[in-house]
Amino acid sequence: MATENQDKFNITEKLNKQPENKQELNRKTSLQFIISVSIGVIVLVGIVAFGYFRLLRV
């Protein structure tokens, strides 16, 4: 009986726990998006610059 009550308590506790509120999750997601786009742009600029300078040498 004691383990059954403990199991019910654990399930209720897990259901009531909110990992993060909506604002914090949105902030995190937008920050990850900005970082990903920035890295992508830097990589593309690097590839274009590498190709451009390689063409100049030939």
mmCIF file of the C-alpha atoms, coordinates in Angstrom:
data_MODEL
# 
_entry.id   MODEL 
# 
loop_
_atom_site.group_PDB 
_atom_site.id 
_atom_site.type_symbol 
_atom_site.label_atom_id 
_atom_site.label_alt_id 
_atom_site.label_comp_id 
_atom_site.label_asym_id 
_atom_site.label_entity_id 
_atom_site.label_seq_id 
_atom_site.pdbx_PDB_ins_code 
_atom_site.Cartn_x 
_atom_site.Cartn_y 
_atom_site.Cartn_z 
_atom_site.occupancy 
_atom_site.B_iso_or_equiv 
_atom_site.pdbx_formal_charge 
_atom_site.auth_seq_id 
_atom_site.auth_comp_id 
_atom_site.auth_asym_id 
_atom_site.auth_atom_id 
_atom_site.pdbx_PDB_model_num 
ATOM 1  C CA . MET A 1 1  ? 0.000  0.000  0.000   1.00 0.00 ? 1  MET A CA 1 
ATOM 2  C CA . ALA A 1 2  ? 2.843  2.388  0.805   1.00 0.00 ? 2  ALA A CA 1 
ATOM 3  C CA . THR A 1 3  ? 4.517  1.884  -2.582  1.00 0.00 ? 3  THR A CA 1 
ATOM 4  C CA . GLU A 1 4  ? 1.196  2.472  -4.363  1.00 0.00 ? 4  GLU A CA 1 
ATOM 5  C CA . ASN A 1 5  ? 0.773  5.810  -2.600  1.00 0.00 ? 5  ASN A CA 1 
ATOM 6  C CA . GLN A 1 6  ? 4.387  6.695  -3.381  1.00 0.00 ? 6  GLN A CA 1 
ATOM 7  C CA . ASP A 1 7  ? 3.862  5.836  -7.065  1.00 0.00 ? 7  ASP A CA 1 
ATOM 8  C CA . LYS A 1 8  ? 0.742  8.028  -7.225  1.00 0.00 ? 8  LYS A CA 1 
ATOM 9  C CA . PHE A 1 9  ? 2.644  10.854 -5.551  1.00 0.00 ? 9  PHE A CA 1 
ATOM 10 C CA . ASN A 1 10 ? 5.538  10.531 -8.026  1.00 0.00 ? 10 ASN A CA 1 
ATOM 11 C CA . ILE A 1 11 ? 3.186  10.560 -11.026 1.00 0.00 ? 11 ILE A CA 1 
ATOM 12 C CA . THR A 1 12 ? 1.310  13.599 -9.697  1.00 0.00 ? 12 THR A CA 1 
ATOM 13 C CA . GLU A 1 13 ? 4.581  15.403 -8.997  1.00 0.00 ? 13 GLU A CA 1 
ATOM 14 C CA . LYS A 1 14 ? 5.845  14.746 -12.545 1.00 0.00 ? 14 LYS A CA 1 
ATOM 15 C CA . LEU A 1 15 ? 2.591  15.985 -14.082 1.00 0.00 ? 15 LEU A CA 1 
ATOM 16 C CA . ASN A 1 16 ? 2.626  19.185 -12.027 1.00 0.00 ? 16 ASN A CA 1 
ATOM 17 C CA . LYS A 1 17 ? 6.239  20.054 -12.861 1.00 0.00 ? 17 LYS A CA 1 
ATOM 18 C CA . GLN A 1 18 ? 6.597  22.485 -15.743 1.00 0.00 ? 18 GLN A CA 1 
ATOM 19 C CA . PRO A 1 19 ? 10.104 22.224 -17.224 1.00 0.00 ? 19 PRO A CA 1 
ATOM 20 C CA . GLU A 1 20 ? 10.160 25.829 -18.453 1.00 0.00 ? 20 GLU A CA 1 
ATOM 21 C CA . ASN A 1 21 ? 7.649  28.565 -18.895 1.00 0.00 ? 21 ASN A CA 1 
ATOM 22 C CA . LYS A 1 22 ? 6.634  29.657 -22.384 1.00 0.00 ? 22 LYS A CA 1 
ATOM 23 C CA . GLN A 1 23 ? 8.594  32.927 -22.427 1.00 0.00 ? 23 GLN A CA 1 
ATOM 24 C CA . GLU A 1 24 ? 11.836 31.251 -21.424 1.00 0.00 ? 24 GLU A CA 1 
ATOM 25 C CA . LEU A 1 25 ? 11.361 28.534 -24.038 1.00 0.00 ? 25 LEU A CA 1 
ATOM 26 C CA . ASN A 1 26 ? 10.655 31.143 -26.742 1.00 0.00 ? 26 ASN A CA 1 
ATOM 27 C CA . ARG A 1 27 ? 13.744 33.117 -25.737 1.00 0.00 ? 27 ARG A CA 1 
ATOM 28 C CA . LYS A 1 28 ? 15.899 29.998 -25.859 1.00 0.00 ? 28 LYS A CA 1 
ATOM 29 C CA . THR A 1 29 ? 14.522 28.973 -29.246 1.00 0.00 ? 29 THR A CA 1 
ATOM 30 C CA . SER A 1 30 ? 15.015 32.411 -30.787 1.00 0.00 ? 30 SER A CA 1 
ATOM 31 C CA . LEU A 1 31 ? 18.573 32.578 -29.448 1.00 0.00 ? 31 LEU A CA 1 
ATOM 32 C CA . GLN A 1 32 ? 19.362 29.174 -30.966 1.00 0.00 ? 32 GLN A CA 1 
ATOM 33 C CA . PHE A 1 33 ? 17.864 30.322 -34.285 1.00 0.00 ? 33 PHE A CA 1 
ATOM 34 C CA . ILE A 1 34 ? 19.947 33.512 -34.324 1.00 0.00 ? 34 ILE A CA 1 
ATOM 35 C CA . ILE A 1 35 ? 23.121 31.575 -33.528 1.00 0.00 ? 35 ILE A CA 1 
ATOM 36 C CA . SER A 1 36 ? 22.405 28.992 -36.252 1.00 0.00 ? 36 SER A CA 1 
ATOM 37 C CA . VAL A 1 37 ? 21.711 31.644 -38.888 1.00 0.00 ? 37 VAL A CA 1 
ATOM 38 C CA . SER A 1 38 ? 24.837 33.583 -37.900 1.00 0.00 ? 38 SER A CA 1 
ATOM 39 C CA . ILE A 1 39 ? 27.030 30.490 -38.176 1.00 0.00 ? 39 ILE A CA 1 
ATOM 40 C CA . GLY A 1 40 ? 25.456 29.666 -41.544 1.00 0.00 ? 40 GLY A CA 1 
ATOM 41 C CA . VAL A 1 41 ? 26.100 33.162 -42.887 1.00 0.00 ? 41 VAL A CA 1 
ATOM 42 C CA . ILE A 1 42 ? 29.714 33.114 -41.665 1.00 0.00 ? 42 ILE A CA 1 
ATOM 43 C CA . VAL A 1 43 ? 30.308 29.733 -43.318 1.00 0.00 ? 43 VAL A CA 1 
ATOM 44 C CA . LEU A 1 44 ? 28.776 30.910 -46.600 1.00 0.00 ? 44 LEU A CA 1 
ATOM 45 C CA . VAL A 1 45 ? 30.852 34.102 -46.589 1.00 0.00 ? 45 VAL A CA 1 
ATOM 46 C CA . GLY A 1 46 ? 33.947 32.011 -45.892 1.00 0.00 ? 46 GLY A CA 1 
ATOM 47 C CA . ILE A 1 47 ? 33.207 29.654 -48.778 1.00 0.00 ? 47 ILE A CA 1 
ATOM 48 C CA . VAL A 1 48 ? 32.544 32.529 -51.189 1.00 0.00 ? 48 VAL A CA 1 
ATOM 49 C CA . ALA A 1 49 ? 35.693 34.390 -50.089 1.00 0.00 ? 49 ALA A CA 1 
ATOM 50 C CA . PHE A 1 50 ? 37.782 31.243 -50.437 1.00 0.00 ? 50 PHE A CA 1 
ATOM 51 C CA . GLY A 1 51 ? 36.458 30.651 -53.943 1.00 0.00 ? 51 GLY A CA 1 
ATOM 52 C CA . TYR A 1 52 ? 36.937 34.277 -54.954 1.00 0.00 ? 52 TYR A CA 1 
ATOM 53 C CA . PHE A 1 53 ? 40.557 34.468 -53.807 1.00 0.00 ? 53 PHE A CA 1 
ATOM 54 C CA . ARG A 1 54 ? 41.316 31.099 -55.355 1.00 0.00 ? 54 ARG A CA 1 
ATOM 55 C CA . LEU A 1 55 ? 40.042 32.385 -58.708 1.00 0.00 ? 55 LEU A CA 1 
ATOM 56 C CA . LEU A 1 56 ? 42.299 35.439 -58.427 1.00 0.00 ? 56 LEU A CA 1 
ATOM 57 C CA . ARG A 1 57 ? 45.421 33.281 -58.027 1.00 0.00 ? 57 ARG A CA 1 
ATOM 58 C CA . VAL A 1 58 ? 44.747 31.223 -61.148 1.00 0.00 ? 58 VAL A CA 1 
# 
